[in-house]
């Protein structure tokens, strides 16, 4: 999102985390895709807002 490149080790370290979240949320009986999408969109809005507010231009 910020076009910042991280080291490949960082991306490799995130693979078990993402896999664990997918397994945990897939087995959750109260999991709703709509709620998940709303949480992701809210996080996206917060990141975008932080980028826009920190910009010099």
N, C-alpha and C positions, 0 to 999 in steps of 0.2 A: 504494500500500500504506500509506503514511503519511499519505495524504490531503493532502499538500503539493502545491500547484500551482506549476508552473514557468512561465516565460515561453514564449510560443509559438515563439520562436526556438530554444529548447532542443529542443523536440519536432521541429521541422523539421530541425535538425542531426543528429538521431538516425536520420532516414529513410535516408540513404546507408549508415550503419553497419549497420543492421538488414538492408538489402537485400544488402550485401556478405556478411554472415554467412550469409544464406539461400542465396546463390549458391554460396559456398564449401562449405557443409555439404551442399548438394544434390548437388554433384559429387564429394563425398568417397566413395571406394569402401568405406571401413570405417565409414560412418555408420550408427548404430543408433538408432532412435527411442526404444527403451527406455532406452538410456544417456543420451540427451539429456533425457528426462523425469526421470530420476534426478538429473541435474546441476541442472536447474531446481528440482526439489523440495528439494534440499539447499541451494541458494541461498536459496529461500523460507524454509526453516527458520532459516538464519543471520540473515536480515533480521528475521524475527519474534522470534527470541531476543534480538537487539539492542534491538528496540523494548520488549520486556517487561522486560529488565534495566535499561533507562535510565528507565523510568517511575517517577515519584515515588510513585504510588499503589500 
